[in-house]
């Protein structure tokens, strides 16, 4: 598995603030500590912290008003889809419960946008699928290719809202999908899907193509229903956390 990209200071500040809110260190409907205090406690420069706070204000975590303390909002009541993406990044304990729920939503939407796209752009979809025969047999490449497929299916359907929903979870998708495709059987299932879709699309059989996509997502959902949090934490999350700790130690040592 490839190493995670180094986390930007703004992203780290955002994650720490979300963790503090979710854990109850910064409870909803209370005031957030001032920038100076937060900057010191989180060891993050104030410009990066300020940018992170603006993001969280946009997403419904914080209420920022000129001349007043920053207020922590009731994020589950006032937030948007970015709240869910933030929760998935900051509170991994939610992963075993929320991933199947997200996939269930995907199961409901995928047949609709697949059917629409097959009618609108069959040739482009077939070209993409035929190109997948050259995809290296690596987990990350399979994750990237499957995203490309659904990105194209969504792009050529008649509902642009689908794209806005799925793009919200792009980074989280790649993290989980890369883990999923480390299993050779899952990569084989993906190859079977890609190969099986081509004749269905050539025949403009939207019902069969939609069912193929639906069945694949159903199998993926079953996998995530059965995986334990301990497995996911050990094989995916721990690597990211360890890299972050090492990087923070390196920066502190450099300052000294």
C-alpha positions in Angstrom: 0.0 0.0 0.0 1.4 3.4 -0.9 2.3 5.9 1.8 -0.3 8.6 2.5 0.4 12.1 1.2 1.8 14.4 3.9 -1.0 16.3 5.6 -1.2 20.1 5.1 -1.2 22.3 8.2 -4.7 23.5 7.3 -6.0 20.0 6.9 -4.4 18.9 10.1 -6.0 21.9 11.9 -9.4 21.1 10.5 -9.1 17.4 11.5 -8.0 18.3 15.1 -10.9 20.8 15.5 -13.4 18.2 14.2 -12.0 15.6 16.5 -12.4 18.0 19.4 -16.0 18.8 18.5 -17.0 15.2 18.0 -15.2 14.0 21.2 -16.9 16.7 23.3 -13.8 18.7 24.1 -15.5 21.5 22.2 -19.2 20.8 22.8 -21.9 22.1 20.5 -23.6 25.4 21.5 -20.4 26.6 23.3 -17.7 29.1 22.4 -14.5 27.9 20.8 -11.3 29.0 22.5 -9.6 32.0 20.8 -7.2 31.7 17.9 -4.1 32.4 20.0 -5.0 29.6 22.5 -5.9 27.1 19.7 -2.8 27.9 17.7 -0.6 27.1 20.7 -2.6 24.0 21.8 -2.6 22.5 18.3 0.9 23.7 17.4 -0.5 25.1 14.2 0.2 28.6 12.8 -2.6 31.0 13.0 -3.1 31.6 9.2 -3.6 27.8 8.7 -5.9 27.6 11.7 -7.9 30.6 10.5 -8.4 28.9 7.1 -9.5 25.7 8.7 -12.0 27.6 10.8 -13.4 29.2 7.7 -13.9 25.8 6.1 -15.6 24.5 9.2 -17.9 27.5 9.2 -18.8 26.9 5.6 -19.6 23.2 6.4 -21.8 24.0 9.4 -19.4 23.1 12.3 -18.8 26.7 13.4 -20.6 30.0 13.5 -18.1 32.9 12.9 -19.3 36.5 13.5 -17.2 39.6 13.5 -16.4 40.8 17.0 -18.0 37.8 18.7 -16.5 34.5 20.0 -16.7 31.6 17.4 -19.6 29.4 18.3 -19.7 25.7 17.9 -22.9 24.7 16.1 -25.2 21.7 16.4 -23.4 20.1 13.4 -25.8 17.2 13.0 -28.7 19.6 12.7 -27.2 22.5 10.8 -24.5 20.8 8.7 -24.4 19.5 5.1 -22.8 16.5 3.3 -19.3 17.8 4.2 -20.2 17.2 7.9 -20.4 13.5 7.0 -17.1 13.5 5.2 -15.5 15.3 8.1 -16.8 12.7 10.6 -15.4 9.9 8.5 -12.0 11.5 8.5 -11.9 12.5 12.1 -13.8 9.8 14.0 -12.8 6.3 12.6 -15.0 4.6 15.1 -17.9 5.6 12.8 -16.5 3.8 9.8 -18.0 0.3 10.3 -21.5 1.8 10.7 -21.4 4.5 8.0 -19.6 2.8 5.2 -22.4 0.2 4.6 -24.9 3.1 4.8 -23.0 5.1 2.1 -22.9 2.0 -0.1 -26.6 1.4 0.4 -27.1 4.9 -1.0 -24.8 4.1 -3.8 -26.8 0.9 -4.6 -29.9 3.0 -4.9 -28.4 5.7 -7.2 -26.0 3.7 -9.4 -28.6 1.9 -11.5 -30.3 5.2 -12.3 -27.1 7.0 -13.5 -25.8 3.9 -15.2 -29.0 3.4 -17.3 -29.0 7.0 -18.3 -25.4 7.1 -19.3 -25.6 4.0 -21.3 -28.3 5.6 -23.4 -26.4 8.9 -23.8 -22.8 7.9 -24.3 -22.3 4.1 -24.9 -19.3 4.5 -27.1 -17.3 6.6 -24.5 -18.1 4.1 -21.8 -17.0 1.2 -23.9 -13.7 2.9 -24.8 -13.0 3.4 -21.1 -13.9 -0.2 -20.2 -11.7 -1.6 -23.0 -8.8 0.5 -21.7 -9.1 -1.1 -18.3 -7.6 -4.3 -19.8 -4.3 -2.6 -19.4 -4.7 -1.5 -15.8 -1.8 -2.8 -13.7 -2.8 -5.5 -11.2 -2.4 -3.2 -8.2 -4.9 -2.1 -5.6 -4.5 1.6 -6.0 -4.9 1.4 -9.8 -8.1 -0.6 -9.5 -9.5 1.9 -7.0 -8.6 4.8 -9.4 -10.1 3.0 -12.4 -13.4 2.1 -10.7 -13.7 5.8 -9.7 -13.1 6.8 -13.3 -15.9 4.5 -14.4 -18.4 5.9 -12.0 -17.2 9.4 -12.6 -18.0 9.0 -16.3 -21.3 7.3 -15.7 -22.4 10.2 -13.5 -21.0 12.8 -15.8 -23.2 11.6 -18.7 -26.4 10.9 -16.8 -29.2 13.5 -16.6 -28.8 14.3 -12.9 -25.8 16.5 -12.0 -26.6 16.4 -8.3 -25.2 12.8 -8.2 -21.8 14.2 -9.0 -21.9 16.7 -6.2 -22.8 13.9 -3.8 -20.1 11.5 -4.8 -17.3 14.1 -5.1 -17.9 14.8 -1.4 -16.5 11.4 -0.6 -13.7 11.2 -3.2 -10.8 11.1 -0.9 -12.5 8.7 1.5 -13.5 6.5 -1.3 -9.9 6.1 -2.6 -8.7 5.3 0.9 -11.2 2.5 1.4 -11.2 1.2 -2.2 -7.5 0.9 -2.2 -7.8 -1.3 0.9 -10.7 -3.3 -0.7 -8.7 -4.0 -3.9 -5.7 -5.4 -2.0 -7.7 -8.6 -2.1 -7.0 -10.4 -5.5 -10.6 -11.8 -5.5 -11.9 -8.3 -5.5 -9.7 -7.2 -8.4 -11.0 -10.3 -10.3 -14.6 -9.3 -9.6 -13.8 -5.8 -10.9 -12.3 -7.3 -14.1 -15.4 -9.5 -14.5 -17.6 -6.4 -14.1 -15.7 -4.4 -16.7 -15.6 -7.2 -19.2 -19.3 -8.1 -18.7 -20.5 -4.5 -19.1 -19.1 -4.2 -22.6 -21.5 -6.5 -24.5 -24.5 -5.2 -22.4 -23.7 -1.6 -23.4 -23.1 -2.6 -27.0 -26.6 -4.0 -27.1 -27.9 -0.9 -25.3 -29.3 -3.2 -22.7 -29.6 -0.7 -19.9 -31.4 -3.0 -17.6 -28.7 -5.7 -17.6 -25.9 -3.1 -17.3 -27.6 -1.5 -14.4 -28.1 -4.9 -12.7 -24.4 -5.7 -13.2 -23.3 -2.5 -11.5 -25.9 -3.0 -8.7 -24.7 -6.6 -8.0 -21.1 -5.5 -7.8 -21.9 -2.8 -5.3 -24.0 -5.3 -3.3 -21.0 -7.6 -3.0 -18.9 -4.6 -1.9 -21.5 -3.7 0.7 -21.4 -7.2 2.2 -17.7 -7.0 2.6 -17.9 -3.8 4.6 -20.7 -5.1 6.7 -18.5 -8.0 7.8 -15.2 -6.3 8.3 -14.4 -5.4 11.9 -13.2 -2.0 13.0 -10.0 -3.6 14.4 -9.1 -4.9 11.0 -9.7 -1.6 9.3 -7.9 0.3 12.0 -4.8 -1.9 11.9 -4.5 -2.2 8.1 -5.5 1.3 7.0 -5.7 3.9 9.7 -2.7 3.0 11.8 -0.3 3.7 8.9 -1.7 7.2 8.4 -1.5 8.0 12.1 2.0 6.7 12.5 3.2 8.8 9.6 1.6 11.9 11.1 3.3 11.3 14.5 6.7 10.8 12.9 6.2 14.0 10.8 5.3 16.1 13.9 8.3 14.8 15.8 10.6 15.6 12.9 9.2 19.2 12.7 9.7 19.7 16.5 13.2 18.4 16.3 14.0 20.7 13.4 12.7 23.8 15.4 15.0 22.9 18.3 
